[in-house]
Amino acid sequence: MSNFLIENYLSLKKEIKEISEKCGRNKDEITLVAVSKNFPSEYIKSIYDVEQIDFGENKAQELIDKCKQLKDLNITWHFLGRIQTNKIKYIVPIAEYIHSVCRKKELDEIQKRVESIKKTQKIFLEVNVSGEESKAGLTPHQLKDFLEMATTYKNISVVGLMTMAPFTKDTNIIRNTFSTLREIKNDLIKSYPSIKELSMGMTNDYKIAIEEGATFLRIGTRIFGKRV
Ligand SMILES: *Cc1c(COP(=O)(O)O)cnc(C)c1O
């Protein structure tokens, strides 16, 4: 069952290494988050056994279930995608990183829930670089004030910025989205030194994301196959 997964996974790792080298980056500064949503725990286990540690989920219940099923493994969990505020209490005890924060009520609820378990929650702020109406995230214009507010929460650490590129074959648009996020980050880091990371790049665009400075790739289909 898991042979194709291991093949996909190892060839992806090799590609990431090659692309990194080609553009003068060190592959070790790039964390691959294997996005396992919709796939069973056995899939996670099979590439965990090869060497994969970081896994991403986008539904609280699925995260809870898989965390329980895989409790003996030393997995670093990432939460991606839309956050239902009433599910944050389930997410924060499990997720090392939350990639998609963009509303004040999410910060309030995260703070409330992590405080009681004496944890500092690492988060990314999601930025809607392309300005598509269908996309969540802060506009680049809103970002600075939101970030300033986010840094006042005692148990929340903003580690970086996250974006999703538009769904298009036009690689110029994709590249422009990623390079814009990098420029925004490079500007903000002068005042907020903790904003080091760039979470960008999925199955269709991770090569461009690496070239444009991604430090966290979120990749599902390329490893696990098409989600049904
Ligand atoms: C599903 C998902 C991914 C992975 O997408 P693939 O195209 O399967 O690689 C990455 N990021 C987010 C936020 C997602 O929801």
The ligand as an ORCA input file, in Angstrom:
! r2SCAN-3c Opt
* xyz 0 1
  C      -4.954     21.552      1.323
  C      -4.017     22.651      1.620
  C      -2.682     22.604      1.187
  C      -2.116     21.469      0.338
  O      -2.560     21.574     -0.980
  P      -2.012     20.603     -2.151
  O      -2.378     21.347     -3.385
  O      -2.717     19.311     -2.006
  O      -0.548     20.472     -1.990
  C      -1.857     23.645      1.554
  N      -2.301     24.696      2.281
  C      -3.576     24.787      2.703
  C      -3.996     25.953      3.504
  C      -4.471     23.779      2.375
  O      -5.740     23.885      2.793
*
